[in-house]
Amino acid sequence: MLRGALLGTAMAMAGAVAGAATPAYDLIVRGGAIYDGSGGAPVRGDVAIKGQRIICVGACEGQAAKVVDATGKAVAPGFINMLSWSNQSLIQDGRGLSVLKQGVTLEVMGEGNSMGPLNPQMKREALQRQGDIKYPVNWTTLDEYLRFLEAKGVSVNVASFIGAETARVHVLGEGNVDPTPAQLLQMRQLVVKAMEDGAMGVGSSLIYASGNFAETDELVALTTEAGRCGGMYISHMRSEGNRLLEAIDELIEISRRSGAPAEIYHLKQSGRDNWGKLDAAIARIEAARAEGLRITADMYNYPAGSTGLDAAMPVWVQAGGYEAWAQRLKDPATRARVLTEMRDTKGNFENLMLQAGAEGTLLVGFKNPALKPLTGKTLAQVARDRGVSVQDAAIDLVIEDGSRVQVIYFLMDEANVARQTALPWMSFGSDAEGRAPEGPFLLSSTHPRAYGNFARLLAKYVREEKRLSLAEAIRKLTSLPAHNLGLRDRGMLKVGNYADVVVFDPATIQDHATFEKPQQFATGVSEVVVNGELALEGGEATTARPGQVVRGRGWTGWKDGGCRVSTKDWSW
């Protein structure tokens, strides 16, 4: 039930002339059910905006240049996508339509790899390895990339972690080598520079070469720098399946030793044999939290993941990057060894194809035009058509395509997915790019999470299954991730905050993307305001591109920014 309208706070920060009867607003969202992001019950009222900021929440008297009628709808802070792969897609299309139409106002990137810092070799390889989207690489630092997006024009805000793998490759290359003390110092300095430029922290992705080559001590060192610069550690852990619990232990150890908060990317239990580990995983996380460590997680709302066929092969064969990997696979003796390890149910790498099965491995993204007709087939189908084993088919496709080949792996238990949505320390990330069903995006398929992750939470798990309340879901989409990231003036509908606002109908919001037809927009979100401007109006994108770079606490542009002596010098 809605409570009575809040007392108006219209004059706060309005800059109104003394004695003026009504303030002038640039935009007002009137008459909606206001969910401020705290998780509390909604109140019926208005949200008034002047410039980029909210200047009234509640009963906001006065006129506005633009009025949005939110009667019968929910009004919430803009949603935060904790794991976005819009790095390249926003270069192609700054609208980010598939996430914008779900109410997302901030895309957070940097899982393992980030778009900077780059050295000349990394720039050359970035150009060589491009797929359907082509672009020049005219930046060097992560900050330069983010500023490039902002200057180009994007509908949503953007932020990024510095990739632990990016720092490693910058100094060591893509081989399986350990850094010397001097090299580790260089990597730490790269982290500090990125943090002072506004990075959110350090992001790792530890099942892939070359991120997998980083040992725990190396990750602690990098995270220590992020922590003393006000940031966090966030990780695609070393295992989400057979060694899930050990991987959680490593993440907790990194947090404890560095002093920095840590978050688990896309918490899951991969492979049927591991579905029963959810209770133990929760117990480990909650024990660490009870100890005083800030351990959180995010997830996507589907029982399948999406990555490449590199996650079906041992990491040693991938050392040195794609080119070296493909060359090794062409050697008969090496190929024979790889085939044996791919079939080993007790292997020492994260074999997602073994966990999903070849029938549960769906091919969705090719670089080679000759292979694009295979899009939508399973690996098992391709193997049968070619008359080879599924392992041979996977190896052949990687060689022929000139890439790792994007696939969908059906790995998880739907009951576990549903249960995770209600965990109080769980936020949400699409693990996908913001895209549109047009242009180069039509040259490959995708996972439905690109178009439906956030709407699916509100439709399936809130409205239909009642796994959590709408107010709690909004908290976990807004203020919770904003707090975890240490964002300033975002994540809540309150006076003084940036005006990132979403208006949607809780009764009709719906995801439509499926695994068979993933490129279908969600519906039910009518307006999205980003930094005070309507980026979505009446369910359609406007011409405005108000997105900005959102920076972390260590950014030297803040009056009190910059790194500290230790993590303990920050209030978490």
HELIX and SHEET records of a PDB file:
HELIX    1   1 SER A   89  GLN A   92  1                                   4    
HELIX    2   2 LEU A   97  LEU A  100  1                                   4    
HELIX    3   3 PRO A  120  GLN A  128  1                                   9    
HELIX    4   4 LEU A  142  LYS A  152  1                                  11    
HELIX    5   5 ALA A  164  LEU A  172  1                                   9    
HELIX    6   6 PRO A  181  GLU A  196  1                                  16    
HELIX    7   7 GLY A  211  PHE A  213  5                                   3    
HELIX    8   8 THR A  216  ARG A  228  1                                  13    
HELIX    9   9 LEU A  244  SER A  258  1                                  15    
HELIX   10  10 ARG A  272  LYS A  277  5                                   6    
HELIX   11  11 LEU A  278  GLU A  291  1                                  14    
HELIX   12  12 LEU A  309  ALA A  312  5                                   4    
HELIX   13  13 VAL A  315  GLN A  318  5                                   4    
HELIX   14  14 TYR A  322  LEU A  329  1                                   8    
HELIX   15  15 PRO A  332  MET A  342  1                                  11    
HELIX   16  16 LEU A  352  ALA A  356  1                                   5    
HELIX   17  17 ALA A  358  GLY A  360  5                                   3    
HELIX   18  18 PRO A  369  LEU A  374  5                                   6    
HELIX   19  19 LEU A  379  ARG A  386  1                                   8    
HELIX   20  20 VAL A  390  ASP A  401  1                                  12    
HELIX   21  21 GLU A  414  GLN A  420  1                                   7    
HELIX   22  22 GLY A  439  LEU A  443  5                                   5    
HELIX   23  23 ARG A  449  ARG A  456  1                                   8    
HELIX   24  24 LEU A  457  GLU A  464  3                                   8    
HELIX   25  25 LEU A  470  LEU A  477  1                                   8    
HELIX   26  26 SER A  479  LEU A  485  1                                   7    
HELIX   27  27 THR A  567  ASP A  569  5                                   3    
SHEET    1   A 4 ARG A  53  GLY A  58  0                                        
SHEET    2   A 4 VAL A  43  LYS A  50 -1                                        
SHEET    3   A 4 TYR A  25  ILE A  34 -1                                        
SHEET    4   A 4 ALA A  64  ASP A  69  1                                        
SHEET    1   B 8 ARG A  53  GLY A  58  0                                        
SHEET    2   B 8 VAL A  43  LYS A  50 -1                                        
SHEET    3   B 8 TYR A  25  ILE A  34 -1                                        
SHEET    4   B 8 ALA A  74  PRO A  77  1                                        
SHEET    5   B 8 VAL A 501  PHE A 504 -1                                        
SHEET    6   B 8 VAL A 525  VAL A 530 -1                                        
SHEET    7   B 8 GLU A 533  GLU A 537 -1                                        
SHEET    8   B 8 GLU A 540  ALA A 541 -1                                        
SHEET    1   C 3 PHE A  79  ASN A  81  0                                        
SHEET    2   C 3 VAL A 104  MET A 109  1                                        
SHEET    3   C 3 ASN A 157  SER A 160  1                                        
SHEET    1   D 6 ILE A 162  GLY A 163  0                                        
SHEET    2   D 6 GLY A 201  SER A 205  1                                        
SHEET    3   D 6 MET A 232  HIS A 236  1                                        
SHEET    4   D 6 ALA A 262  ILE A 264  1                                        
SHEET    5   D 6 ILE A 295  MET A 299  1                                        
SHEET    6   D 6 MET A 426  PHE A 428  1                                        
SHEET    1   E 3 ALA A 304  GLY A 308  0                                        
SHEET    2   E 3 GLN A 406  PHE A 410 -1                                        
SHEET    3   E 3 THR A 361  GLY A 365 -1                                        
END                                                                             
